[in-house]
Amino acid sequence: MMKEHGRSQRVAGQLQRELAIIIQSELKDPRLGLVTVSSVDVSKDLSHARVYFTLLGDDLDRDRAVGILNKAGGFMRHLVGQRMRLRIIPQLRFIYDTSVERGTSLSELIDSAVASDQMATKDRNEENSE
């Protein structure tokens, strides 16, 4: 059972690398900006893969990028089949990865809280010194 999990993780890692190369070099859609494949989850039976990606810049609508990538999924699956030695080539499903945006939002909240706390401490110190 553990070997299956290890195999799906190894396939996911290799699939992530291959898809990153394919999207960068083989996909010729001018509407698609700079895409980064952030992670890949492969089912235990290797029949399905969820491909998480991010986009650089705000110029492209996420939903449109998801549509473009999912539409090109068959083409990319064919190329993956040529590059990887697998009996079963997973069906690809592209999902926009919001973790970067959530991380940025949380970082801004933390920075804001720290700045607010520092201001409150500074104000208290000034009141106590008077």
SULBELRA-V402944 format. One line per field, one symbol per residue. phi: phi as a letter, one per 40 degrees, with the letter a starting at -180 (. if undefined). psi: psi as a letter, one per 40 degrees, with the letter a starting at -180 (. if undefined). A space follows every 10 residues. Layout:
phi: ???
psi: ???
This chain:
phi: .ccdcccccc cccccccccc ccccbbcbcc ccccbbccab bbcdcgcbbc bcbbbcgbcb cdcccdcccc ccdccccccc cccbcbcbcc cbbcbccccc cccccccccc dccccccccc cccccccccc
psi: dddddddddd dddddddddd ddddddhfhd ehahhhhdih hhideedihh hhiiihieeh hddddddddd dedddddddd dddigidhhi hhhhhhhedd dddddddddd dddddddddd dddddddde.
